[in-house]
Amino acid sequence: MARELDQRIDQTMTQLTEQLDALEAEEFDVELGEGKLVIDVEDGGPKFIVSRQGATNQIWLAEPGGGWRFDLVDDRWVCAKRGVELTANLAELLTAVLGRPVVLTDGA
């Protein structure tokens, strides 16, 4: 089970990176490496970090408003505390920062 979760985390991180790269946005840089995906908004904008947490089988999102933990529930990464899905949450954050719609899918 743990190996399956590790693979799912890797798959999710790769899919997010590919979707963000496909946006070809000049307003932010995307870098995936060492278990974390860093989205750095240019011109003094915020930084978002999506990271693997292997010990807890979670994905964490660090953003200026706080840090959030996402568990795999029904094939989606969901934050139990807020009831939001990872890709929807990240898309909403980027939409607010960039001032234009950003759409990401969970790839399930």
Residue pairs with C-beta under 8 A, 6 or more apart in sequence:
2 57
5 57
5 72
6 54
8 72
9 52
9 54
9 57
9 59
10 52
11 107
12 59
12 77
12 86
12 106
12 107
13 32
13 35
13 37
13 50
13 52
13 59
14 32
15 106
15 107
16 37
16 50
16 87
16 90
16 104
17 30
17 32
17 37
19 104
19 105
20 28
20 30
20 39
20 104
21 30
23 102
25 98
26 42
27 41
27 42
27 43
27 45
27 97
27 98
28 39
28 40
28 41
28 42
28 45
28 94
28 98
29 38
29 39
29 40
29 42
30 37
30 38
30 39
30 40
31 37
31 38
31 40
32 38
35 51
35 52
35 54
36 49
36 50
36 51
36 52
37 49
37 50
37 51
38 47
38 48
38 49
39 47
39 48
39 49
39 50
39 90
39 94
40 47
41 47
41 48
41 97
41 98
45 97
46 63
46 64
46 97
48 61
48 62
48 63
48 90
48 93
48 94
49 60
49 61
49 62
49 63
50 59
50 60
50 61
50 86
50 90
51 59
51 60
51 62
52 59
53 59
53 60
53 69
56 69
57 71
57 72
58 69
58 70
58 71
59 69
59 70
59 77
59 86
60 67
60 68
60 69
60 70
61 67
61 68
61 70
61 79
61 86
61 89
61 90
63 93
68 79
68 81
68 82
68 89
69 79
69 80
69 81
70 77
70 78
70 79
70 85
70 86
71 77
71 78
71 79
71 80
72 78
73 80
75 108
76 85
76 86
76 106
76 108
77 85
77 86
77 87
77 106
78 84
78 85
78 86
79 85
79 86
79 89
82 89
85 106
86 106
87 104
87 105
87 106
87 107
88 104
90 104
91 102
91 103
91 104
94 102
95 101
95 102
